[in-house]
Amino acid sequence: MKFAKIRTQMISYYILLLAVSLLISSVLYQRFNRSLVDSKIAEVSEQSLYAIQSSMNSLFDNTSKYSQRVIASSTVQELMKTDFSNEGFVYSNNSIQKVLNEIFLAEPSVASVYLFRNDDLYYSLEFQQLGINVASIKTASWYQEAVQKSGGLIWRINAGGVPNSQTKGEPYLSLIRVVNDLNTAKQIGVIMINIPLTQIKKLYEHSVDGKKYDLMVDREDARLIQFENPELRQFAESAEFRTHAEGSFIKTISGKRYIFDMMEVGGWRYATAFSMSEWPNPYKAVNRVLIPIAAFNFVFIFIGFIWITRSIIYPILSLLRSMRKAETGNYQQVILHPKSNEIRQLQDRYNRLIVTIEQSMERVKEEQTLRRKLELHILHQQIKPHFLYNALESAGYMALAGEREETYRLISALAQYYRLSLSKGNEIISLKEEFEIAKNYLTIQHMRYPGMFTAVYELSDALHTYPVPKLTLQPLVENALYHGIRPMGQQGMITVSAVPSGRSVILSIKDDGIGISEEKLDSMGEEQLIHNASSFGLRGTITRLRLFYGDSMSYSIGSSPGNGTLIEIEIPYLEDSEWKMEG
């Protein structure tokens, strides 16, 4: 597959990025601009609704206060409780009307006021002729509710049908509450105050910004004003509208976006609706300035992209040429004259990579040399010509002495030792076979040096088939015999063991020989062991195990003069070995 040059790709990506950025910016700007307009409309709508609500709530509060003034009047309190004859009632009606005139004279919004006594007689002050349509106020649909509220307000449209329905007139809003005796708190009548809807509508005909809003005002017991638009009235009946929280929200109805503003004060729910298409965009002048500025910025940014591309591409091309040379084995560090921190880091890391490669190649050469030495050493360990000569010589002496069984045991142990140590060329054998090699070796040495030592072997059953590199234990057993037991001049003991320990296997070789001095023990540490030529058996074993197991193996040596030596090697426990076992 043929790829385009990075310079071409970067320029193409920049153009694509700018195009996508321009598109996204345009969409975001349109949405942001629309959000600003919506926010502005919502702000003005909220102010308008607040102004309408304040005016109406003031009217409702004033009406409520007027009713309280009427109830608190001593004349009203006295006459509502007095039992009159017809002539006396007429006289009292004049007194009541005088009180009502004094209270409501300055309030043009009130159409009529009624005071109903408990004996079904009533007083009235009518600025607009209405009349009463019931013989007893107690039969009104709202009467029991008013009594239960015991002086609390209730609102009804057209007083629930109490005024004469035949009277020609406009709809009105009625405030109704029980009149209680101020001394005994007992009911002495009912007051009704009627306000024409035309007076209420005058309060919202024009909002503060001069725009005409569609208004709805209602409460649970009275729907005062409905939206004029039939579609808005239908939406107002929906559960979405009825359960909506106070505040502004935008709703699309029949393809037109409306902004609704809602609030609830004193039990009254106020809602305004305004078509957003009728609102002019206040930010058109700003748009005419921003668009040329945005175009200039995009051109300027594109030129900057070209310059940045050149400053990045040239150092990368220099680095690429150096990489091509490295493919042929010519490893050279580069100098890119970077103009940015990232290019400088790229240069430094590439140069460090070159140094690391050179060091790795040197280490590989050293490991190959070490492996060849170890292979020669292990071959020598397998064959052990001096050991073979000495064993055969000992077998010959035994044969001449007529010790046939001992001769057979020695030759059999020698054959078994070489069969297992050579192991058909396999590098990995089972731990049980490794123990057999060490056991055969010590059997031969015991027959050569009778009475010099005894040997103990401890191999966990779970580790019989555990794979280990061949000749792991034998060199260490040989060291224990020749450097620990033999110089002591008396019988000693060699213990060889292998036990599992968590996720590891512990191999240990212990002797009770002469031990090791502190100075010599220090030279057997991991860092010093590689330079210790006198410890080639231990050094070779540890090096081979390190090549097989890496950093997951470790060893320790514990010893002091006269107290013997303990060597412990910890290798990882492999449940599912990747090495193939061959018996």
C-alpha positions as CSV (number, residue, x, y, z in Angstrom):
1,M,0.0,0.0,0.0
2,K,1.4,3.4,-1.0
3,F,1.1,6.2,1.5
4,A,1.1,9.9,0.8
5,K,4.0,12.0,2.0
6,I,3.6,13.3,5.6
7,R,3.8,16.9,4.4
8,T,0.8,16.3,2.0
9,Q,-1.1,14.4,4.7
10,M,-0.6,17.2,7.3
11,I,-1.7,19.9,4.9
12,S,-4.7,17.8,3.9
13,Y,-5.5,17.2,7.5
14,Y,-5.2,20.9,8.3
15,I,-7.6,21.8,5.5
16,L,-10.0,19.2,6.6
17,L,-9.6,20.3,10.2
18,L,-10.3,23.9,9.3
19,A,-13.3,23.0,7.2
20,V,-14.7,20.8,10.0
21,S,-13.8,23.5,12.5
22,L,-15.6,26.2,10.4
23,L,-18.6,24.0,10.1
24,I,-18.8,23.2,13.8
25,S,-18.0,26.8,14.7
26,S,-20.9,28.0,12.5
27,V,-23.3,25.5,14.0
28,L,-22.1,26.4,17.5
29,Y,-22.3,30.1,16.8
30,Q,-25.8,29.7,15.4
31,R,-26.8,27.8,18.5
32,F,-25.1,30.3,20.8
33,N,-26.7,33.2,19.0
34,R,-30.1,31.5,19.2
35,S,-29.4,30.8,22.9
36,L,-28.7,34.5,23.4
37,V,-31.8,35.5,21.7
38,D,-33.8,32.9,23.6
39,S,-32.3,34.1,26.8
40,K,-33.1,37.8,26.0
41,I,-36.7,36.9,25.1
42,A,-37.0,34.8,28.3
43,E,-35.7,37.7,30.3
44,V,-38.1,40.2,28.8
45,S,-40.9,37.6,29.0
46,E,-40.2,37.0,32.7
47,Q,-40.2,40.8,33.4
48,S,-43.5,41.1,31.5
49,L,-45.0,38.2,33.4
50,Y,-43.8,39.7,36.7
51,A,-45.4,43.1,35.8
52,I,-48.7,41.4,34.9
53,Q,-48.6,39.3,38.0
54,S,-47.7,42.2,40.2
55,S,-50.7,44.3,38.9
56,M,-53.1,41.4,39.2
57,N,-51.9,40.3,42.6
58,S,-52.2,43.9,43.8
59,L,-55.8,43.9,42.6
60,F,-56.5,40.6,44.3
61,D,-54.8,41.7,47.5
62,N,-56.6,45.1,47.5
63,T,-59.9,43.3,47.0
64,S,-59.1,41.0,49.9
65,K,-58.2,44.0,52.1
66,Y,-61.4,45.7,51.2
67,S,-63.4,42.7,52.3
68,Q,-61.5,42.7,55.6
69,R,-62.3,46.4,56.1
70,V,-66.0,45.7,55.5
71,I,-65.9,42.8,58.0
72,A,-64.1,44.9,60.5
73,S,-66.6,47.8,60.3
74,S,-68.5,48.1,63.6
75,T,-71.6,49.2,61.6
76,V,-71.5,46.0,59.5
77,Q,-70.8,43.9,62.6
78,E,-73.8,45.4,64.4
79,L,-76.3,45.3,61.6
80,M,-75.4,41.8,60.4
81,K,-76.4,40.5,63.9
82,T,-79.5,42.6,64.5
83,D,-83.0,41.1,64.0
84,F,-84.9,43.7,62.0
85,S,-88.5,44.4,60.9
86,N,-89.0,45.3,57.3
87,E,-88.8,49.0,58.1
88,G,-85.7,48.5,60.2
89,F,-83.9,46.5,57.6
90,V,-84.5,49.2,55.0
91,Y,-83.0,51.8,57.3
92,S,-80.0,49.4,58.0
93,N,-79.5,49.0,54.3
94,N,-78.9,52.7,54.0
95,S,-76.3,52.5,56.7
96,I,-74.5,49.5,55.1
97,Q,-74.4,51.2,51.7
98,K,-72.9,54.3,53.3
99,V,-70.1,52.1,54.7
100,L,-69.6,50.3,51.4
101,N,-69.5,53.5,49.5
102,E,-66.8,54.9,51.7
103,I,-64.7,51.8,51.2
104,F,-65.1,51.1,47.5
105,L,-65.6,54.6,46.2
106,A,-61.9,54.9,45.2
107,E,-61.8,51.4,43.6
108,P,-63.3,51.5,40.1
109,S,-62.5,47.8,39.5
110,V,-65.3,46.6,41.7
111,A,-68.7,46.0,40.0
112,S,-70.7,45.1,43.1
113,V,-70.6,44.1,46.7
114,Y,-73.0,41.8,48.5
115,L,-73.4,41.1,52.3
116,F,-75.6,38.0,53.0
117,R,-77.1,37.6,56.5
118,N,-77.7,34.2,58.0
119,D,-81.5,34.9,57.7
120,D,-81.1,35.1,53.8
121,L,-81.5,38.9,53.9
122,Y,-78.7,40.7,52.1
123,Y,-77.3,44.1,51.6
124,S,-75.8,45.2,48.3
125,L,-73.8,48.0,46.6
126,E,-74.0,47.7,42.8
127,F,-72.0,49.8,40.5
128,Q,-73.3,47.5,37.7
129,Q,-76.8,46.0,37.9
130,L,-76.6,42.2,38.5
131,G,-79.3,41.0,40.8
132,I,-79.5,37.7,42.8
133,N,-80.7,34.4,41.3
134,V,-81.2,32.3,44.5
135,A,-83.7,32.5,47.3
136,S,-81.1,31.4,49.9
137,I,-77.3,31.8,49.7
138,K,-77.0,28.5,51.5
139,T,-78.0,26.7,48.3
140,A,-74.9,28.1,46.4
141,S,-72.5,25.4,45.2
142,W,-69.6,27.0,47.1
143,Y,-71.3,27.8,50.4
144,Q,-70.1,24.8,52.4
145,E,-66.6,25.3,51.2
146,A,-66.7,28.9,52.3
147,V,-68.1,27.9,55.7
148,Q,-65.3,25.3,56.2
149,K,-62.7,27.9,55.5
150,S,-64.2,30.0,58.3
151,G,-63.2,33.4,56.9
152,G,-60.7,32.1,54.3
153,L,-60.9,33.3,50.7
154,I,-62.5,31.4,47.8
155,W,-62.6,32.7,44.2
156,R,-65.3,31.8,41.6
157,I,-66.1,33.0,38.1
158,N,-69.6,34.6,38.1
159,A,-70.0,33.7,41.8
160,G,-70.9,30.2,40.8
161,G,-74.3,31.3,39.3
162,V,-75.6,33.2,42.4
163,P,-76.1,36.5,40.6
164,N,-79.0,36.7,38.1
165,S,-77.8,34.8,35.0
166,Q,-80.5,36.6,32.9
167,T,-78.8,39.9,33.5
168,K,-76.9,41.0,30.4
169,G,-73.3,41.7,31.3
170,E,-69.8,40.6,31.0
171,P,-68.1,37.8,33.0
172,Y,-66.6,38.7,36.4
173,L,-64.4,37.3,39.2
174,S,-66.0,36.9,42.6
175,L,-64.3,37.0,46.0
176,I,-66.3,35.1,48.6
177,R,-65.6,34.7,52.3
178,V,-67.6,34.1,55.5
179,V,-68.2,37.1,57.8
180,N,-67.5,36.2,61.5
181,D,-68.4,38.0,64.7
182,L,-65.2,39.7,65.9
183,N,-66.1,38.9,69.5
184,T,-67.4,35.3,69.3
185,A,-65.8,34.2,66.0
186,K,-69.2,32.8,65.0
187,Q,-70.5,33.1,61.4
188,I,-72.9,36.1,60.9
189,G,-73.0,36.1,57.1
190,V,-71.1,36.0,53.8
191,I,-69.5,38.7,51.8
192,M,-69.2,38.6,48.0
193,I,-67.2,41.2,45.9
194,N,-67.4,41.0,42.1
195,I,-64.7,42.3,39.7
196,P,-65.4,42.5,35.9
197,L,-63.0,40.6,33.7
198,T,-62.6,43.7,31.5
199,Q,-60.9,45.4,34.4
200,I,-58.5,42.5,34.9
201,K,-57.7,42.3,31.1
202,K,-56.7,45.9,31.1
203,L,-53.8,45.0,33.3
204,Y,-52.1,42.8,30.7
205,E,-53.1,44.2,27.3
206,H,-49.5,45.5,26.8
207,S,-46.5,44.1,28.5
208,V,-43.4,46.2,29.4
209,D,-41.8,45.9,26.0
210,G,-44.9,46.7,24.0
211,K,-45.4,43.2,22.7
212,K,-48.7,41.4,23.0
213,Y,-48.6,38.3,25.1
214,D,-51.1,35.5,25.3
215,L,-52.0,35.2,29.0
216,M,-53.5,32.5,31.1
217,V,-54.5,33.0,34.8
218,D,-56.2,30.3,36.9
219,R,-56.3,28.5,40.1
220,E,-57.7,25.1,41.2
221,D,-61.2,26.6,41.9
222,A,-61.4,29.3,39.2
223,R,-60.1,29.6,35.6
224,L,-59.9,33.4,35.2
225,I,-58.3,33.9,31.8
226,Q,-57.4,31.4,29.1
227,F,-55.0,31.6,26.2
228,E,-56.7,33.2,23.1
229,N,-54.8,30.9,20.7
230,P,-56.8,27.6,20.5
231,E,-53.6,25.5,20.1
232,L,-52.1,27.1,23.2
233,R,-55.4,26.4,25.1
234,Q,-55.2,22.8,24.0
235,F,-51.5,22.6,25.2
236,A,-52.5,24.2,28.5
237,E,-54.8,21.2,29.2
238,S,-52.0,18.7,28.8
239,A,-50.2,17.0,31.8
240,E,-46.9,18.4,30.5
241,F,-48.1,22.0,31.0
242,R,-49.9,21.4,34.2
243,T,-47.0,19.6,35.9
244,H,-44.3,22.0,34.6
245,A,-42.2,23.8,37.2
246,E,-42.2,27.5,37.5
247,G,-39.9,29.5,35.2
248,S,-39.3,29.8,31.4
249,F,-39.3,27.0,28.9
250,I,-39.5,26.8,25.1
251,K,-42.0,24.5,23.3
252,T,-42.7,24.0,19.6
253,I,-46.4,23.8,18.8
254,S,-47.6,23.3,15.2
255,G,-44.1,24.2,13.9
256,K,-43.9,27.5,15.8
257,R,-41.6,28.0,18.8
258,Y,-43.2,29.6,21.8
259,I,-41.6,30.7,25.0
260,F,-43.7,30.1,28.1
261,D,-43.2,31.8,31.4
262,M,-45.0,30.5,34.5
263,M,-45.2,31.5,38.2
264,E,-47.5,30.8,41.1
265,V,-48.3,33.5,43.7
266,G,-51.0,33.4,46.3
267,G,-52.6,30.3,44.8
268,W,-52.9,31.9,41.4
269,R,-51.0,30.4,38.5
270,Y,-49.8,32.9,35.9
271,A,-48.6,31.9,32.4
272,T,-47.6,33.9,29.4
273,A,-46.9,32.6,25.9
274,F,-45.0,34.5,23.1
275,S,-44.2,33.4,19.6
276,M,-40.4,33.7,19.2
277,S,-40.7,34.2,15.4
278,E,-42.2,37.7,16.1
279,W,-39.1,38.7,18.0
280,P,-36.4,40.5,15.9
281,N,-32.8,39.3,16.3
282,P,-31.0,42.0,18.4
283,Y,-27.6,40.7,17.4
284,K,-27.7,41.1,13.6
285,A,-25.3,44.1,13.8
286,V,-22.8,42.0,15.8
287,N,-23.1,39.1,13.3
288,R,-22.1,41.5,10.4
289,V,-18.9,42.3,12.3
290,L,-18.0,38.8,13.6
291,I,-18.2,36.9,10.2
292,P,-15.4,38.9,8.5
293,I,-13.3,38.7,11.6
294,A,-13.8,34.9,11.7
295,A,-12.8,34.6,8.0
296,F,-9.6,36.6,8.6
297,N,-8.7,34.4,11.6
298,F,-9.2,31.2,9.6
299,V,-6.9,32.4,6.8
300,F,-4.3,33.5,9.3
301,I,-4.5,30.2,11.1
302,F,-4.1,28.3,7.9
303,I,-0.8,30.2,7.1
304,G,0.4,29.4,10.6
305,F,-0.4,25.7,10.0
306,I,1.8,25.7,6.9
307,W,4.7,27.3,8.8
308,I,4.3,24.8,11.7
309,T,4.3,21.9,9.2
310,R,7.6,23.0,7.7
311,S,9.2,23.3,11.2
312,I,8.0,19.8,12.0
313,I,8.6,18.0,8.7
314,Y,12.3,19.0,8.1
315,P,13.6,17.5,11.4
316,I,11.5,14.4,10.8
317,L,13.0,13.9,7.3
318,S,16.5,14.2,8.8
319,L,15.6,11.6,11.4
320,L,14.2,9.4,8.7
321,R,17.5,9.5,6.7
322,S,19.4,8.5,9.9
323,M,17.0,5.5,10.3
324,R,17.7,4.3,6.8
325,K,21.4,4.3,7.6
326,A,20.7,2.4,10.7
327,E,19.0,-0.4,8.6
328,T,22.4,-1.0,7.0
329,G,24.1,-1.2,10.4
330,N,25.4,2.3,10.4
331,Y,24.2,3.5,13.8
332,Q,24.8,7.3,14.0
333,Q,23.4,9.9,16.4
334,V,21.6,12.8,14.8
335,I,21.5,16.6,15.4
336,L,18.2,18.1,14.3
337,H,18.6,21.7,15.5
338,P,15.1,21.5,17.0
339,K,12.8,24.5,17.4
340,S,10.4,22.8,19.8
341,N,10.7,20.8,23.0
342,E,9.0,17.8,21.4
343,I,11.5,17.6,18.5
344,R,14.4,18.0,20.9
345,Q,12.9,15.1,23.0
346,L,12.6,13.0,19.8
347,Q,16.2,13.7,18.9
348,D,17.4,12.8,22.5
349,R,15.4,9.7,22.7
350,Y,16.4,8.5,19.2
351,N,20.1,9.1,20.2
352,R,19.6,7.2,23.4
353,L,17.9,4.4,21.4
354,I,21.0,4.2,19.2
355,V,23.2,4.0,22.3
356,T,20.9,1.3,23.7
357,I,21.0,-0.7,20.5
358,E,24.8,-0.6,20.5
359,Q,25.0,-1.6,24.1
360,S,22.4,-4.4,23.5
361,M,24.5,-5.7,20.6
362,E,27.5,-5.7,22.9
363,R,25.7,-7.6,25.6
364,V,24.4,-10.1,23.1
365,K,28.0,-10.8,22.0
366,E,29.0,-11.1,25.7
367,E,26.1,-13.5,26.4
368,Q,27.0,-15.6,23.3
369,T,30.6,-15.8,24.5
370,L,29.4,-16.8,28.0
371,R,27.0,-19.4,26.7
372,R,29.8,-21.0,24.7
373,K,32.0,-21.1,27.8
374,L,29.1,-22.6,29.8
375,E,28.4,-25.2,27.1
376,L,32.0,-26.2,27.2
377,H,31.9,-26.3,31.0
378,I,28.7,-28.4,31.1
379,L,30.2,-30.8,28.5
380,H,33.2,-31.1,30.7
381,Q,30.9,-31.7,33.7
382,Q,29.0,-34.4,31.8
383,I,32.1,-36.2,30.8
384,K,34.4,-35.5,33.8
385,P,37.4,-37.4,32.4
386,H,39.4,-37.3,35.7
387,F,36.3,-38.5,37.6
388,L,35.8,-41.3,35.1
389,Y,39.4,-42.4,35.2
390,N,39.4,-42.4,39.0
391,A,36.1,-44.3,39.2
392,L,37.3,-46.9,36.7
393,E,40.6,-47.2,38.6
394,S,38.7,-47.8,41.8
395,A,36.6,-50.4,40.1
396,G,39.7,-52.2,38.9
397,Y,41.2,-52.3,42.4
398,M,37.9,-53.7,43.7
399,A,37.8,-56.3,41.0
400,L,41.4,-57.4,41.8
401,A,40.5,-57.6,45.5
402,G,37.5,-59.8,44.7
403,E,34.9,-57.4,45.8
404,R,32.4,-58.3,43.0
405,E,29.3,-56.7,44.5
406,E,31.0,-53.4,45.4
407,T,32.5,-53.4,41.9
408,Y,29.1,-53.9,40.4
409,R,27.6,-51.2,42.5
410,L,30.3,-48.7,41.5
411,I,30.1,-49.5,37.8
412,S,26.2,-49.5,37.9
413,A,26.2,-46.1,39.6
414,L,28.8,-44.8,37.1
415,A,26.7,-45.9,34.2
416,Q,23.5,-44.5,35.7
417,Y,25.3,-41.2,36.4
418,Y,26.5,-40.8,32.8
419,R,23.2,-42.0,31.4
420,L,21.3,-39.3,33.3
421,S,23.9,-36.5,33.0
422,L,24.2,-36.9,29.2
423,S,20.3,-37.4,29.0
424,K,20.3,-37.8,25.2
425,G,21.4,-34.1,24.8
426,N,18.4,-32.7,26.7
427,E,19.1,-29.5,28.6
428,I,16.0,-29.9,30.9
429,I,15.4,-32.9,33.1
430,S,13.0,-33.7,36.0
431,L,14.0,-32.8,39.6
432,K,13.8,-36.5,40.4
433,E,16.4,-37.3,37.7
434,E,18.6,-34.4,39.0
435,F,18.5,-36.0,42.5
436,E,19.5,-39.4,40.9
437,I,22.5,-37.7,39.3
438,A,23.6,-36.3,42.6
439,K,22.9,-39.6,44.4
440,N,24.9,-41.6,41.9
441,Y,27.8,-39.2,42.1
442,L,27.9,-39.4,45.9
443,T,27.5,-43.2,45.8
444,I,30.6,-43.4,43.6
445,Q,32.5,-41.0,45.8
446,H,31.4,-42.8,48.9
447,M,32.9,-46.0,47.5
448,R,36.1,-44.2,46.7
449,Y,36.3,-42.6,50.1
450,P,34.5,-45.0,52.5
451,G,33.6,-43.5,55.9
452,M,34.3,-39.9,54.8
453,F,30.6,-38.8,54.7
454,T,27.0,-39.8,54.8
455,A,24.3,-38.3,52.5
456,V,20.6,-37.4,53.1
457,Y,18.1,-36.7,50.3
458,E,14.8,-34.9,50.8
459,L,12.6,-34.5,47.7
460,S,9.0,-33.5,48.0
461,D,6.6,-35.9,46.2
462,A,5.0,-32.9,44.5
463,L,8.3,-32.0,42.8
464,H,9.3,-35.3,41.2
465,T,8.4,-34.1,37.7
466,Y,9.3,-30.5,38.2
467,P,11.7,-29.4,35.3
468,V,15.1,-28.0,36.1
469,P,18.3,-27.3,34.0
470,K,20.5,-30.4,34.0
471,L,23.4,-30.6,36.5
472,T,22.0,-28.0,38.8
473,L,22.7,-29.9,42.0
474,Q,25.8,-32.0,41.1
475,P,28.4,-29.1,40.9
476,L,27.2,-27.8,44.3
477,V,27.3,-31.3,45.9
478,E,30.8,-31.7,44.5
479,N,31.8,-28.4,46.1
480,A,30.3,-29.5,49.5
481,L,32.4,-32.7,49.4
482,Y,35.7,-31.4,48.2
483,H,35.7,-27.9,49.9
484,G,33.6,-28.7,53.0
485,I,33.8,-32.3,54.1
486,R,37.2,-33.6,52.8
487,P,39.4,-30.8,54.3
488,M,37.8,-31.5,57.7
489,G,39.6,-34.9,58.1
490,Q,36.6,-36.6,59.7
491,Q,33.2,-38.0,58.8
492,G,30.7,-35.4,57.7
493,M,27.1,-35.2,56.4
494,I,25.8,-33.8,53.1
495,T,22.0,-33.0,52.9
496,V,20.3,-32.4,49.5
497,S,16.7,-31.2,49.6
498,A,14.0,-29.7,47.4
499,V,10.7,-28.4,48.9
500,P,7.9,-26.1,47.5
501,S,7.5,-22.7,49.1
502,G,4.4,-20.8,47.9
503,R,5.0,-20.0,44.3
504,S,8.6,-21.0,44.5
505,V,10.9,-24.1,44.9
506,I,13.7,-24.0,47.4
507,L,16.8,-26.2,46.4
508,S,19.3,-26.5,49.3
509,I,22.7,-28.2,49.7
510,K,24.0,-28.4,53.3
511,D,27.2,-29.8,54.7
512,D,28.7,-29.7,58.2
513,G,32.2,-29.2,56.9
514,I,34.9,-26.6,57.7
515,G,32.7,-23.7,56.6
516,I,33.7,-20.5,54.7
517,S,35.5,-17.5,56.0
518,E,33.7,-14.1,56.0
519,E,36.1,-12.7,53.5
520,K,35.6,-15.6,51.1
521,L,31.9,-15.5,51.7
522,D,31.7,-11.9,50.6
523,S,33.4,-12.8,47.3
524,M,30.5,-15.2,46.6
525,G,27.8,-12.4,46.5
526,E,26.0,-12.0,43.2
527,E,27.9,-8.9,42.1
528,Q,31.3,-10.4,43.1
529,L,30.7,-14.0,42.0
530,I,31.1,-13.3,38.3
531,H,34.7,-12.2,38.9
532,N,35.5,-15.0,41.3
533,A,37.6,-17.5,39.2
534,S,38.0,-19.9,42.2
535,S,34.2,-20.5,42.4
536,F,33.6,-21.6,38.8
537,G,31.2,-24.5,39.9
538,L,28.9,-22.2,41.9
539,R,29.4,-19.3,39.4
540,G,28.5,-21.5,36.4
541,T,25.5,-23.0,38.1
542,I,24.1,-19.6,39.1
543,T,24.8,-18.1,35.7
544,R,23.0,-20.9,33.9
545,L,20.0,-20.6,36.3
546,R,19.9,-16.8,35.7
547,L,19.8,-17.4,31.9
548,F,16.9,-19.8,32.4
549,Y,14.8,-18.0,35.0
550,G,16.0,-14.4,34.7
551,D,15.4,-12.1,37.7
552,S,12.8,-14.5,39.2
553,M,15.5,-16.7,40.8
554,S,17.7,-15.9,43.7
555,Y,20.3,-17.7,45.9
556,S,21.8,-17.3,49.4
557,I,24.9,-18.7,51.1
558,G,25.1,-19.1,54.9
559,S,28.3,-20.2,56.5
560,S,31.0,-19.5,59.1
561,P,34.3,-21.2,59.9
562,G,33.7,-24.6,61.6
563,N,29.9,-24.5,61.2
564,G,29.4,-25.9,57.7
565,T,27.8,-24.3,54.7
566,L,24.2,-24.0,53.5
567,I,23.4,-22.9,49.9
568,E,19.8,-22.2,49.1
569,I,18.5,-21.5,45.6
570,E,15.0,-20.2,45.0
571,I,13.5,-20.7,41.6
572,P,9.9,-20.1,40.4
573,Y,7.3,-22.8,40.6
574,L,6.0,-23.7,37.2
575,E,2.7,-25.6,37.2
576,D,2.4,-25.8,33.4
577,S,5.9,-25.9,32.2
578,E,6.6,-24.9,28.6
579,W,9.6,-27.1,28.6
580,K,9.1,-30.6,27.2
581,M,10.1,-33.4,29.5
582,E,11.8,-36.5,28.2
583,G,12.7,-39.4,30.6
